[in-house]
Amino acid sequence: MKRKIINVALIICPLSIVFLSLFIGRYPISMVSIISMLWSKLTYTPNNLPELYQTVVWEIRMPRAILGALVGGVLAMSGAAFQGLFRNPLVSSGILGVSSGAGFGAALAILLFNTQATIYLFAFGFALLAVLISYLIGKVYNTAPTIMLVLGGTIVSSAFAALISFIKYVADPADKLPAIVFWLMGSLASASLQELWIAGMPMLIGMVGIWALRWRINVLSMGDREARSLGINTTLNKGLIVIFATLATAGAVAVSGTIGWVGLIIPHIGRMIVGNDNKLLIPASFSLGASFLILIDLTGRMLTGSEIPLSILTALIGAPFFVYLLKITKGKGW
């Protein structure tokens, strides 16, 4: 019974927060109006609400809420998958250089072209390139042990971070530099239906792939020798998990910028609720990550007169909360 209650709560929580985000904002819209608009959409019946209401809800708030749910969910899922695969509770979704690669791609696109399409394409492309380089570094001994992948990711992240600093150094301080800095701090301000379709495809592919392989992560977390003794092709399954997690993370980072801590702390919260079984942890991480990022986005929009970048709030909330998690679990939450 307890498990069923938790499962129902994990389903209801992100849906409720998405609904909550539709009538919270600087332009007030009553809950009755929101319900009326949702009902008219579901039943294909007209309503008499102002056209401005329709624009605010369907073209601004709904795409932003859905994109926030997808980004937060896949970052948390990827973090949980990597933590299980690498058997390391300090691993996050950007461990293989995805975030740094995407950041460099976006900064380069802003410097050279400064269009939304090129920013997305460059960020996504360089995110994949960063992971490929990390994997090639990890194969220096003709194998790809997890520790070598992590070291490769650290090297690539450092290199791309230096390249980002160089781009910022040569960028026009009056125009290009502020745009680069704002993108690197993470935001859902550019959310639209078009971006949902573009960014949603790699995120959905990665999400479905991780979900389908979630039970294999349990086996791989036991170690390569134990996994092979159970008939698991460790090289193939590790590669598939890395590919799917990379696709999901690259799609998320490319459209939202660099958002830290979600892929690190959310899986730990999931373990406190459903345990270490990845068959339950992976979907729980998606639900919690989606709910968390939507709430962070709402907070960033409402606290001050201007929008606070997401990475600032996730760090301010995530760092002390992670210390709290370590305290209550006494380092044994893994």
Secondary structure by P-SEA (a helix, b strand, c coil): caaaaaaaaaaaaaaaaaaaacccccccccaaaaaaaaaaaaacccccccaaaaaacccccaaaaaaaaaaaaaaaaaaaaaaaaaccccccccccaaaaaaaaaaaaaaaccccaaaaaaaaaaaaaaaaaaaaaaaaccccccaaaaaaaaaaaaaaaaaaaaaaaaacccccaaaaaaaaaacccccccaaaaaaaaaaaaaaaaaaaaaaaaaaaaaacaaaaaaaccaaaaaaaaaaaaaaaaaaaaaacccccccccccaaaaaaaccccccaaaaaaaaaaaaaaaaaaaaaaaccccccccaaaaaaaaaaaaaaaaaaaaccccc
